[in-house]
């Protein structure tokens, strides 16, 4: 199930992140169901942001699949990018 709003999209209901469809400025508030998420920083178009708090070591889910592991605590509204996640695939390859 795809949830598309004016400025973001959630690819799958299992996702804990969404993708910006345009640049989203810091302090923008978005509503998902009954929850309000305030962007803590600018989110560039095409980039991900957290829909809920994600603790260090927890999985990042997009398309209903694991795409990474949080390398630090990520709060709802934070930009998710290479500075705060690492590849889940590379961790699996090391095993």
C-alpha positions as CSV (number, residue, x, y, z in Angstrom):
1,X,0.0,0.0,0.0
2,X,1.5,3.3,-1.1
3,X,0.7,6.4,1.0
4,X,1.4,9.5,-1.1
5,X,1.0,13.0,0.3
6,X,1.9,16.3,-1.4
7,X,5.5,16.3,-0.3
8,X,6.4,12.7,0.7
9,X,5.6,9.1,0.0
10,X,5.5,6.0,2.2
11,X,6.2,2.9,0.0
12,X,4.8,0.2,2.4
13,X,2.9,0.2,5.7
14,X,5.8,-1.6,7.4
15,X,8.2,1.3,6.6
16,X,9.7,3.4,9.3
17,X,10.8,6.0,6.9
18,X,9.3,8.1,4.0
19,X,10.8,9.7,0.9
20,X,10.6,13.4,0.2
21,X,9.0,14.3,-3.1
22,X,10.2,17.8,-2.9
23,X,12.6,19.7,-0.6
24,X,11.0,19.7,2.8
25,X,12.2,22.6,5.0
26,X,13.2,22.3,8.7
27,X,10.3,22.7,11.1
28,X,7.7,21.6,8.5
29,X,5.0,19.5,10.2
30,X,3.4,16.6,8.4
31,X,0.4,14.5,9.5
32,X,0.3,10.8,9.2
33,X,-2.9,9.3,10.6
34,X,-3.2,11.1,13.9
35,X,0.5,11.7,14.4
36,X,2.3,15.0,13.7
37,X,6.0,14.8,12.7
38,X,8.1,17.9,12.7
39,X,11.1,17.9,10.5
40,X,14.3,18.5,12.5
41,X,16.3,19.5,9.5
42,X,15.9,20.1,5.8
43,X,15.1,16.9,3.9
44,X,16.3,17.1,0.3
45,X,14.1,15.8,-2.5
46,X,14.5,12.0,-3.0
47,X,15.9,11.5,0.5
48,X,14.5,9.6,3.5
49,X,13.3,10.8,6.9
50,X,12.2,8.9,9.9
51,X,8.5,8.4,10.6
52,X,9.2,7.3,14.2
53,X,12.1,7.2,16.6
54,X,14.7,4.6,15.6
55,X,17.3,3.5,18.1
56,X,20.9,2.8,17.3
57,X,21.2,-0.8,16.0
58,X,17.6,-0.9,14.8
59,X,16.7,-1.7,11.2
60,X,15.7,0.9,8.7
61,X,12.7,-0.4,6.6
62,X,11.7,0.9,3.2
63,X,9.6,-0.9,0.6
64,X,8.7,-3.2,3.5
65,X,12.3,-4.5,3.4
66,X,15.5,-3.9,5.4
67,X,17.7,-1.2,3.8
68,X,20.0,-0.4,6.6
69,X,20.9,-0.3,10.3
70,X,20.9,2.8,12.4
71,X,24.4,3.8,13.5
72,X,23.0,6.3,16.0
73,X,19.6,7.2,17.5
74,X,17.4,8.8,14.8
75,X,14.3,10.8,15.9
76,X,11.1,11.1,14.0
77,X,11.6,13.9,11.4
78,X,15.4,13.3,11.1
79,X,17.0,13.0,7.8
80,X,18.1,9.4,7.2
81,X,21.3,9.3,5.1
82,X,24.8,7.8,5.1
83,X,25.9,9.6,8.2
84,X,23.4,7.7,10.4
85,X,22.9,4.3,8.7
86,X,25.0,1.5,7.4
87,X,24.3,-1.2,4.9
88,X,22.4,-4.2,6.2
89,X,23.5,-6.1,3.1
90,X,27.2,-5.6,3.9
91,X,26.7,-6.8,7.4
92,X,25.1,-10.0,6.1
93,X,27.9,-10.5,3.6
94,X,30.5,-10.4,6.5
95,X,28.8,-13.4,8.2
